[in-house]
Amino acid sequence: MTALSKDTTVAVIGAGAMGAGIAQVAATYGHSVLLFDNAPGAAEKGIAGVAAGLDKLVSRGKMEPSVRDAILDRLTPVEQLEELAAAKLVVEAIIENPEIKRQVFSRLESICADDCILASNTSSISITSLATALERPQNFAGLHFFNPAPIMKLVEIVSGLDTDPAVAECLHATASAWGKQAVHAKSTPGFIVNRLARPFYAEGLRLLEEGAADSATLDALMREAGGFRMGPFELMDLIGHDVNYAVTRSVFDAYYGDGRFLPSLTQQALVEGGRLGRKSGRGFYDYASEATRPEPATLGAGDVAAAARIVVEGSLGVADALVTRLRSNGIEIVQRDGVGRIRVDDTLLCLSDGRMASERAAAEGCRNLVLFDLALDYAGCTRLGVAVADQADENALAPVVALLNAAGIQVSLLDDAPGLTVMRTVAMLANEASDAVLQGVCSAADADTAMRFGVNYPRGPLAWAETIGIGLVHRTLTHLQQSYGEDRYRPSRLLRRKAFSGSPFHD
């Protein structure tokens, strides 16, 4: 189905930041937009806010004054719902209260034409549930923008049980025409992004609670090795712990207490203590003007010089680029057959597979074992996390640190946590995405698109799993499950199937 034409009137209900932002997106494309809010003067205030934002673009030379004026001319505040009768698409962006939303949509259905599409911007409420108030539920769907709507690219098109596929396709085409990355989702708790993103926070919180490293170190590893724009703790501080914790609780409750979504007692304590992050001045970090940001823990090699020659046994798979980087920094590489590991003096250096270093050293009969973490790009990363087996000699780690430092890589030591930081987080993100695909929530392509454009991940989790090797991701999850004895780390059946069949998620 084609997108709504530019001469179609669009209405937005709710003139807060999100509603006004959606109205701006539609007006920018060329629609005449009616903006309604039941608070007196709120619609005018919302349009004034849009004007202020556009004025900044003009002042920076990023928009012509004539374009700004045309957008504002297409925005009209209205005082009564009845004035929305001409709209062919009405987008609701009001308080997250299902009963209030149902009342609004029920009224709209009696006001607007029979073929008018009604859409909710809800981020968490069941579209199927909201549609129960309607006589024409087939014309109703979710149209979930991300804040701020004019800037964030992703829009989730959410179909309830009764949503007409043609309506979902029209919304998808329309959002795409508006310059958005549109994805289809089934109405399930958290839709795509709010569900799939849970492990990003949960694994960081668990590692912190277990004493693997402090928040500054874990954040640095996710940024400088994982390629994420922000680590989990600084991102939770930005979102607000009240909001982030509430979403986690909502998804956890909606999935009947599934351990995959278990909330954190640490985050609960922050909420109870009013330490909500940036907006309260303190969360995991202190945002007072005089506060000093803690530095990530960084190891030094001491007096140990980098080895001039190392032995690489077999292929390191996704980490082969690390070997290339070492060679380009003057390290002589001796290549031998083997299972995929590096010999540095008397120490074995291996990529994490989800086991603790101590466990793996015992299983493989090598005392001096050091594990290193996953990186988005071993050729360019500036930091790697490592863990050393408890049974290793006290001097086993220093040659590894010296070697990595010689290649321009800083090293952060983690307590012997299974899966380290980036590997376990990416494996869990891929696992959750795999389950969403298995359950028909979204396609593999839409899962990756949603996470790249909804929360700015450097790579879609399923594409990342294919790059790592689905088999290694499956082994990592299996080892995590064995270490913790928890269902939380159970591999998705689809991911397990892909691992054994050798087939990818993407065609």
N, C-alpha and C positions, 0 to 999 in steps of 0.2 A: 504494500500500500504506500502511496506517496505521502510526502509531508504536507502539512497544512500550508496553504498558500499565504503569501504575505498580506493579502487583503482580508484574511480571516481575523476576526476580533478575538483576542485572548483576554481572559480575566484572571486576576490573582486575588485571593482572599488572605489577608494578613499582610500588614505593611511594615513588619519588623525587618531586621537586616536580611533575613532569608527571603521573605516575600518580595520586598523591594528589589532585591538582587535578581530574583527570577523575572520580575516585571521588566527590569533593565535588559536582561538577556533577550526577552521576546521583542521588546521595542527596538533593540539594536538590530535585530534581524529585519524588522520592517512591519511588524504587527502593530495595530492599534490596541493598546492595553488599558483595561479598566482595572483600577486598584481600589479594593474595598477593605476597610477595617472598621470594626464596630466601635472602636474608641474614637471619640470626636477629635478631628484634626490629625489623626494618625496617618491617614493616606497622604495628606499634604506634606506631613513631616517626612514620610518615607520617600516621596518624590524629591523633596528638598535634599535629602541625603544622597540620592542618586545624582542630583545636580552637582553637589559638592564634590563627589568622586569624579565626575566627568570634567569638572573645572580643573582638577588637579592634572588630569591627562592632557588637557589643552595647554595648561601652563608648562608642562614638560615637553611639549611639542609632539605628543603621541596621538593627538586627535585634533582634527580641524574644528574650529568653532561651529561651522555649519553642520557638521556631523552631530556634535553635541546638541545643537538646537533642534535638529530633526528628531533625535531620540526623545528629548524632553517633550516635544510637541505631540509625540505619539502616546504619552503617558497621561491618563486622565483619572483624577480621584473621583470616587462616587460615594454616596452616603447611604444608599439602600441596596440590599441584595437584588431587589427587583430591577435595578438598572443594569444588571448583568445579563439580561434576557437575550441580547444579541450575540453573546459569546458562543463560539463553537468549541472552545477549550477553556475549562475553569480549573485552575490549580490552587489547591488549598494549602496554606502554610501557616497554620495557627498552632495553638497550644497542643501538646501531645496528650490530649484527653480523648479517648475513643468515643465517649458519649456525646461530647460537644461536637466532634467531627461528624458523627452520624446525623445529628440534628441539622447541621449546616448542609450536608449533602442531600438530605431529604427535602429541605426547602428548595435547594437549587434545582432538583429534579422537576419540581412543579413550576419553576420559573423559566428554565431554559428549554430549548427545542429538544425533541426526542432523540436527535442524532448528536447532541452535544456530548463531548467527552469530558467526564469528570475525573480529576486526578488529585491524589494526595501526595504531599511532599514528606509524609511521615518517614522517620528513619527506623522505626521499631514496631509500629502497630500493624497487626495482620490486615492485609488488604481484603482478604476474604471476610474477616470479621466486620470491617467497616462497610462492606457492600451489603450486609444483611438489612440495612435500613432502606435499600433502594428497590424500586420496581424494575429498573433496567440495570442490573448489576453488570451486564455484559459491556456496558459503556464506561465502566469504572476500572481504574488501574492506579498503581503507584508511579510517581514521577519524582524520584528522589535525587535532588541536587545536593552538592556538598558545599560547605561554607568556606569562603564567600562565593556565591553562585556565579558572578561575572568572571571570576578568575579560575576556579576549579573546573577541570575539564569533564569529570565523570558525571553521568546521569544514569541511575539504575531505573530501568523500566520494569515494574514489578506487576506480575499477573496473579490475580486471585483465582479461585476455582472457577468463577463464572466469567472472567474477563474474555471478551472476544479476541482471538488472536489477531484479527484485523485491526482492532483498536490498539493493541500493543505494538504492532508493526507501524501504525501511523505515528504513535508517540516516539518510537525509535527513530523513524525517518525525520520527524520534526526536530527532535533533540539534536540529531546529526546535522540537520540544516542550520541549526542555531550555533554550530561550531563546537558541539560537545562530543565526547566519546560516549556513546550510548551502549549499554549492555542490557540483555534480558535476564531477569531473575524470577524465580518462583517465589511466591509469598511464603517464606519460612523465616523463623527467628533470625534477625540480624541481616536478612537478605544476603548479599555477597560480602561487602567490605566489612561490616561490623561483626560478621561471623568469622571470616577468614583472618582478620587482624588479631584475634584474641591471643594466639600463641606469641606474637611479637612482644606483648607486654608480660604474658604469663611466664614465659621462660626466663626473661630478665629478672622478674620478681623472685622466682624460685632460686635462681643462681645467687641473688643477693641474700636471700634468707638462709641459704646453705653456707654462706661465707666463701663462695668461690672467688669473689672479688668485690670491690666497692662499686657504687653506682657510676662514678666518674670513669673508672676503668672499663666497665661493661659498656657504657655509652660509647667510649672512644673506640672500642673494638668493633662495635656495630657500624660505626661511621667509617673508620679508617681501614678496616678489613672487609666489612660487609657491604660497604658502599651506600648505606642508608643515609638520608639527609640528617636524621637525628637518631640518637639512641633511644631506648624505651623509656628511660627515666626522665630525660629532658622533654620527651614528647608528652608523657603523662603530665608533667608539670605544665606544659603549654595547653593541653586540652582542658586540664582541671581534673583533679582526682575525684571530685564529686560526680562529674559527668562520666569519666572513664569507668569508675567503679560501678556506677548505676547501669551502664551498658553491659558490663560483664555480668552483673547480677541478673539483669533481664534475660540475657542469652542463657545463662546457667539455669535459671528457673524455667525458661521456656523449653529447654531440653531435659526437663525432669531430673535435674541434678547430675547430668553427665559430667564425669570428672575431667573431661577435656576442657571444660569452661570454668573450672573451680576458681572462685574469686580468691584474692590474696588477703590474708589477715594483716599484712603490712600496709597495704593500701587502705584497708578498712580503718586501721588506726590513724592514718593520716587524715582521712575524712572526718573521723570522730574528733580529732584534735584541731580541726579547722585549718590544717596545713594543706591547702588545696592546690598549691603550685604558684604560678606567676601571679594569678589574680588575687591571692591572699598574701603574697610576698614571700611565701616559704612553702616548699614541698620537699622533694628530695634534695633540692638546692635552695640556698638562701639568696633571695633577689633584692635584698637591701643594697642601697647604693654603695655602702662601704664594705660589703661582703666580698670575699675573695673566692673565686670559683676553684674547687679542688682540682688538682692535676691527676691524670691517670697514672697508675703505678707502672713504672718503666724499669726494666732490668738493665743492668750494665754487665759487661763481660769481665770487668776488673782488668787484671794484667794479662788475660788470655788473648792471644792473637788469633785471628781467623785462620782456619786451616787453608793451606794452599791447594790441597787436593782432597777430594771427597769421592766416595764410591756410591753410585746410584744403582740400586738393584731393581731391575724391571721398570715398569711404567708407573708413575704416580697419578695417572689419570688426569683429573681436573687440575692437579697441582703440577703438571709437567712444566708449566710456564715458570714456576719457581726455579726449576733446574736451569732453564734457559737464562733466567735473570742472574743466577749465581755465576754461570759461565761468562756472561757478558761483563761481570764485575771482576773478572780475572781469576776465578776459582777453576782449577783443573777438574774436569769431570771424568771419572773412570766408569764406564757403563758395563754392567754385568747383568746376567739373567737373575730374576728373583721375583718377589711378591709385591714389589712397589714400596721401597723405603730407601733412606739415605743413611750411609755410615759416615759419621763425623768423629774421627779418632775412635774412641771406644764406645761411642753413643750411637744408638739407632734412633733416627728421626722419622716419624710416620704420621700420615694424615689421619685425623680422628675418624673412627668408624662407630662412635657412640659408646664404646667401652671406656671405663676408667683406665688410665695409664697403668696403674698397679695391677688391675685385672688382666690387661693385655700382656704385660710383661710376664706374669705368671703363666699365662696360657701359651706364650710363644717362647718361653725359656730364655728371656734376655733381661737381665737386671737393669742395665742402663738404657731405659726407654724414655724418650720424650715425644709427646704428641703435639702436633700443631693443628691449628684451626682452619676452617674453610675461609677463603677470601673470594670476593667477587672477581677480582683481577689480580692474580699473583704477580703479573708483570708491573703493576703500578701501585699496589697497596703500600701503605706507610707503616702499618702495624700488624702484628700477628699475635694471637693468644697461644700460649703453650701450657702444657701440664707435664709434670715429671712423675714417674713411678716412685712410690714410697721406698721401694727396695733399691733404688739407684744410688750410686756413689755420690758423695756431696759435690764432686767436681764434674758430674755428668752433664749438667746443664750449661755451664759456661762456654764450652766450645760451640754449642748451638746458638747461643746468644751472639757470640763473636761472628759466627758465619752469617747470620741474618743481618746483623748490624753492618757488615761489610757490603751487603747488597742494598743498604739504605732502608732497612726495615727495623723499626723499634719493636721491642718484645715486651709483652705483659704476661706475667705468670699468674695462672689461675690455680686455685686449689684443685685437686684431682677430681674434677666434675665430669661425669659422663657426657660426651658430645661437645665439650667446651662451650662456646658461646654462639658463634655464627652457624656452625654446622647443625647444632640441635634446633636452633630457632628456624632456620630455613627448612630443615626436614619436617618440623611440625607445621609450618605454613603450607608446605607442599601436601602434607597429609590431610590437612583440613580442606584445602582446595580440591584434592582428589575425592574426598567424601562428598563435597558439594556437587561435584560432577556426577558421581555415582548416584546420588539421590535426586538428580534431575533439577537441581536448583539453578544451574547455569552450565554453559559449555566450558570446555577447557580454555578456549580462546577468550571468552568473556571473563573467566576467573582471573586470568593474567592481566587483561586490560583493566579490570576493575581495581586491582591492587596497584598497578602502575600509575593510573590516573586518579584514583580516589585517595590514595595515601602515599603516593610518590615513591613506591618501592623501586629500586634500581633495575629489577627484573621481575617478571611474573613468576610466582612460585612454582608453577608446573614447568615452565620453560627452564627455570633454574634447576629443577630436579633432573630434567633431561640433560643439562650441561654437566651436572655433577655425576650423573649416572643413576638411573632409578634404582638399580640394584644396590648401590651404596646407600642411598636414602632409605631404602627398605631395611638394610642391615643396621643402619644407625637407629632407626625407630625400634627395631626388634631388641637391640642391645639396651636402649633406654628403658624399654618395658621390662626387661630382665633386671636391670639395675634397681628400678623403683618398685617393681611388682605392682604397677598400677595400670588400669585400663586406659588411663589418660594417653599413654604412648602407643596404644595399639595401632598397628598399621592399617590403613584403609584397605578394604578388600580390593578396590580397583587398583590402588598403588601396588599391592602385593601381586595382583594378576599381571600388571605391566612389568614388574620386576622379573617374574618367572618366564613371561612370554618374550621379553625383549622388545616389546612394541612401545612406541612413544605415546604421549598424551595428545600430541598435535599431529595431524596428517601431513 
